[in-house]
Amino acid sequence: MQPSIPLQFLVSSRSLRLFAALLLAYCLIPLFPLNAQESAKPKESLRILFAGDIMLDNGPGNLVSNGKDPFEACASLLFEGIDLRIGNLECVLGRGGEMKLKPYVFRGAADSPRFLKKYFHALSLANNHSLDYGPGGMVEMLAVLEREKIPNFGGGLNLKQAMAPFVTEIKGHKIAIFGFNEFHAQEYAATESVAGNAPLLEPGVTQAIKNARETLGCNVVIPFLHWGEEMMPMPRQDQAKSAKAWIDAGATAIIGAHPHVAQTVETYRGAPIVYSLGNFVFDYYPVDPLEWTGWIAILEISAAGMVNLEIKTVILDAAGCPKPAPTE
């Protein structure tokens, strides 16, 4: 006959084993987090800068052709405390394509990539001048940007490529930035087999934002939009409605360009909406105002996801190059 074991000994033995298991699990928590996604959360704030329309033909192009830097006067604004710099390239690079018959056609000076690469981490091609030399010009420009290792978005060899966001990771934040063009959206849109840009059409924008959040796992999602009416100080009512719907869909902020003038700013559910930044590098025509002013928008995004907007004003000189506006 097997000797009997007292009940209290069994209880204490099981308790001891349970205690040992809990102690081991506690010790392993720092090495094997129960929630890996939680451990990957951003730990620092992030500062993203957006500059408006950049056109490197005519006055600015002449400067570039003579070895001068059109961005130099704003170097401190562009670099100081900034983690990511984004611009809207309003001209074609390279020599390819056939010139379109339209009032204004812009081709950047040959040395433009040198300065763009120096100041910007990525460029939007979603605008009405990226196809000034047709699909062939877009194909050549994409080749130039790839050769110069300048990331871009909002334009592509086909619609899928044009709709894809620029994605990067900085300070634990995973960021997606999209470019969409509203001006003659269908006319300038890429197709399955023809180069062009990403059209600002629903439901594509909303779905792109949701995909960036849910599929790509981005915690910062920003559409950079080429939209609105030229020379108008206020956005249209439908723009305000769309901007809020895209924030509801998961956009961190909405940034716009195209009207050549800065427009109003508002906040919705803690997310800033900058309807138009105006020009950043752009020279003058006889019908233009006597002085161009534009904005630089700086988004500071905290580790917790709170967004703060800072606006810096620039004044463009006669050659179309920006300098910081005087501060009082």
C-alpha positions in Angstrom: 0.0 0.0 0.0 1.2 3.5 -0.9 1.7 5.8 2.0 -1.0 8.5 2.1 0.0 12.1 1.6 -1.6 14.7 3.8 -4.1 17.1 2.0 -2.4 20.2 3.3 0.9 19.1 1.8 -0.7 18.7 -1.7 -2.3 22.2 -1.4 1.0 23.8 -0.3 2.9 22.0 -3.1 0.5 23.2 -5.8 0.6 26.7 -4.3 4.4 26.7 -4.4 4.4 25.6 -8.1 1.8 28.3 -9.0 3.9 30.9 -7.2 7.0 29.8 -9.0 5.2 30.0 -12.4 3.9 33.5 -11.7 7.4 34.6 -10.5 8.9 33.3 -13.8 6.3 35.0 -15.9 6.9 38.3 -14.1 10.6 38.1 -14.7 10.2 37.4 -18.4 7.8 40.3 -19.0 10.6 42.8 -20.0 12.0 40.2 -22.5 8.7 39.0 -24.0 6.1 41.8 -23.9 2.5 40.5 -23.8 1.5 43.1 -26.4 4.2 43.8 -29.0 2.2 46.5 -30.6 2.1 48.4 -27.3 5.8 48.2 -26.9 6.3 49.6 -30.4 4.5 52.9 -29.7 6.3 56.1 -30.4 8.4 57.4 -27.4 9.2 61.0 -28.8 7.4 63.8 -30.5 7.9 64.3 -34.3 8.1 67.5 -36.4 7.0 67.4 -40.0 7.3 70.4 -42.3 5.2 71.1 -45.4 6.1 73.7 -48.0 3.8 74.9 -50.8 4.3 75.2 -54.5 7.8 74.9 -55.7 8.4 75.9 -59.4 12.0 75.9 -60.6 11.6 77.4 -64.1 11.7 81.1 -65.1 13.2 83.3 -62.4 14.0 80.5 -59.9 15.2 78.4 -62.8 17.6 81.1 -63.9 19.1 81.2 -60.5 19.5 77.5 -60.3 21.2 77.5 -63.8 23.7 80.0 -62.4 24.5 77.8 -59.4 22.5 79.8 -56.9 20.3 78.2 -54.2 16.7 79.4 -54.3 16.0 78.0 -50.8 19.1 79.4 -49.1 17.4 82.3 -47.3 14.9 79.8 -45.6 17.5 77.2 -44.7 17.1 77.8 -41.0 13.3 77.4 -41.2 13.6 74.2 -43.2 16.2 72.5 -41.0 15.9 73.8 -37.4 14.3 71.1 -35.3 12.6 69.4 -38.3 12.5 65.6 -38.7 10.8 65.4 -42.1 10.5 68.0 -44.9 7.8 67.7 -47.6 7.3 69.9 -50.7 5.0 70.2 -53.7 7.0 70.2 -56.9 5.2 72.3 -59.5 7.3 71.6 -62.6 8.7 68.8 -64.7 12.3 67.6 -64.3 14.3 66.1 -67.1 14.1 66.8 -70.9 11.5 64.1 -71.9 8.0 64.4 -73.1 6.1 66.8 -75.4 5.0 70.3 -74.3 1.3 70.6 -73.7 -0.6 73.6 -75.2 -1.6 75.4 -72.0 -1.1 79.0 -70.7 1.7 78.1 -68.3 4.2 75.2 -68.8 7.1 74.7 -66.4 10.2 72.6 -66.8 12.7 72.8 -63.9 16.3 73.8 -64.5 18.7 70.9 -65.1 20.4 71.3 -61.7 17.2 71.5 -59.7 17.5 68.0 -58.2 20.7 69.0 -56.4 18.8 71.6 -54.3 15.6 69.6 -54.0 17.6 66.7 -52.5 19.4 69.0 -50.1 16.2 70.5 -48.6 13.4 67.9 -48.9 13.0 64.3 -47.8 10.1 63.7 -50.3 8.1 65.6 -52.9 4.5 65.5 -54.1 4.0 65.2 -57.8 0.2 65.4 -57.6 -0.5 68.7 -59.3 -1.5 70.3 -62.6 2.1 71.0 -63.7 3.6 67.5 -63.3 2.1 66.7 -66.7 3.1 69.8 -68.5 5.1 67.6 -70.9 2.6 64.8 -70.9 2.9 61.2 -69.7 6.4 61.0 -71.3 7.5 64.0 -69.2 6.2 62.3 -66.1 8.1 59.1 -67.0 11.3 61.0 -67.4 10.8 63.0 -64.2 10.3 59.7 -62.2 13.5 58.4 -63.7 15.4 61.6 -62.7 14.0 61.4 -59.1 14.9 57.7 -58.8 18.4 58.4 -60.1 18.9 61.2 -57.6 17.3 59.1 -54.8 14.6 61.7 -54.1 11.5 60.0 -52.8 8.2 61.1 -54.3 4.5 60.4 -54.1 1.2 61.4 -55.8 2.6 60.5 -59.3 3.6 57.3 -61.0 4.1 55.1 -64.0 0.5 53.8 -63.4 -2.4 54.5 -61.1 -1.4 52.0 -58.5 2.0 53.6 -58.1 0.6 57.1 -58.1 -1.9 56.2 -55.3 0.8 54.7 -53.1 1.9 56.8 -50.1 5.4 57.8 -49.1 6.0 55.7 -46.0 8.8 56.2 -43.5 9.5 55.6 -39.9 11.0 58.3 -37.6 11.3 58.3 -33.8 9.0 55.3 -33.5 6.3 56.9 -35.7 5.2 55.2 -38.9 4.2 57.9 -41.3 2.2 57.7 -44.6 1.9 60.8 -46.8 -0.4 60.8 -49.8 -0.6 63.2 -52.8 -3.9 63.8 -54.6 -4.7 66.3 -57.4 -8.2 67.8 -57.8 -7.4 70.2 -60.7 -8.6 68.4 -63.9 -8.4 65.3 -61.8 -9.4 62.8 -64.5 -7.4 64.5 -67.2 -4.2 64.3 -65.3 -4.8 60.9 -63.6 -2.6 57.9 -64.2 -4.2 54.8 -65.6 -3.3 51.1 -65.4 -0.8 51.6 -68.2 -0.2 55.4 -68.6 1.8 57.6 -66.3 0.1 60.4 -64.4 -0.9 61.5 -60.9 -3.3 60.4 -58.2 -6.8 61.9 -58.7 -8.6 63.5 -55.8 -11.7 61.4 -56.1 -13.9 59.5 -53.6 -13.9 56.8 -52.4 -10.2 56.4 -53.2 -9.0 59.0 -50.7 -11.0 57.6 -47.8 -9.9 54.1 -48.6 -6.3 55.1 -48.9 -6.4 56.7 -45.4 -8.0 53.6 -43.9 -5.5 51.3 -45.6 -2.6 53.3 -44.3 -4.0 53.0 -40.7 -5.2 49.4 -40.8 -3.0 47.6 -43.3 0.2 49.5 -43.2 0.0 50.2 -39.5 0.8 53.9 -39.7 0.0 56.1 -36.8 0.5 59.3 -38.8 -1.5 59.6 -42.0 -1.5 62.9 -43.9 -3.1 63.7 -47.3 -1.2 66.5 -49.1 -3.9 67.8 -51.5 -3.7 69.9 -54.7 -7.1 71.5 -54.6 -9.2 74.7 -54.3 -9.7 77.8 -56.3 -6.7 80.0 -57.5 -6.3 83.4 -55.8 -9.2 82.8 -53.4 -8.6 83.4 -49.7 -11.1 80.9 -48.5 -11.8 77.2 -49.3 -15.1 76.0 -50.8 -17.7 74.5 -48.5 -17.3 71.1 -50.0 -13.6 71.1 -49.2 -14.3 71.7 -45.6 -16.8 68.9 -45.6 -14.4 66.5 -47.3 -11.5 67.4 -45.0 -13.6 66.6 -41.9 -14.7 63.3 -43.4 -11.1 62.3 -44.1 -10.1 63.1 -40.5 -13.0 60.9 -39.4 -11.5 58.2 -41.6 -8.2 58.5 -39.8 -6.2 61.4 -41.2 -3.8 63.0 -38.7 -4.0 66.4 -40.5 -5.0 67.8 -43.9 -2.5 70.0 -45.9 -3.4 71.7 -49.1 -1.8 73.7 -51.9 -2.6 75.1 -55.4 -4.5 78.4 -55.0 -1.1 80.3 -54.9 -2.3 82.2 -51.8 -2.5 81.0 -48.2 -6.0 80.2 -47.0 -7.7 79.8 -43.7 -6.8 77.2 -41.1 -9.2 75.3 -38.8 -9.1 72.4 -36.4 -11.5 69.4 -36.3 -11.3 66.8 -33.5 -7.8 68.0 -32.7 -6.6 67.6 -36.3 -5.4 70.7 -38.2 -6.7 71.6 -41.6 -4.5 73.9 -43.7 -6.5 74.5 -46.9 -3.7 76.1 -48.8 0.0 76.9 -48.1 0.3 79.2 -51.1 3.6 79.5 -53.0 7.0 78.7 -51.7 9.2 79.2 -54.8 7.4 80.8 -57.6 8.0 83.9 -59.7 5.6 86.7 -60.7 3.4 87.4 -63.7 1.8 90.7 -64.7 -1.6 89.7 -63.3 -0.1 88.6 -59.9 -0.1 90.6 -56.7 2.8 92.9 -56.1 4.2 90.6 -53.4 3.7 86.9 -52.9 3.5 85.5 -49.4 3.3 81.8 -48.5 3.2 79.6 -45.5 5.4 76.8 -44.1 3.3 74.4 -41.9 5.0 72.5 -39.2 3.1 69.7 -37.5 4.4 68.5 -34.1 3.0 65.1 -33.3 3.5 63.9 -29.7 4.1 60.3 -28.7 0.5 60.2 -27.6 -0.7 61.4 -31.0 -1.6 65.0 -30.1 -1.0 67.4 -33.0 0.2 71.0 -32.8 0.3 73.3 -35.8 2.9 76.1 -36.3 2.7 78.4 -39.3 5.8 80.3 -40.6 5.2 83.0 -43.2 7.6 83.6 -46.1 7.8 86.5 -48.6 8.9 85.8 -52.2 11.4 88.2 -53.8 11.3 89.4 -57.4 13.0 86.2 -58.6 10.3 84.1 -56.8 12.6 82.9 -53.9 11.4 82.8 -50.3 12.8 84.5 -47.3 11.3 84.5 -43.7 8.8 87.2 -43.0 9.9 89.8 -40.4 8.7 89.0 -36.9 7.4 91.7 -34.7 
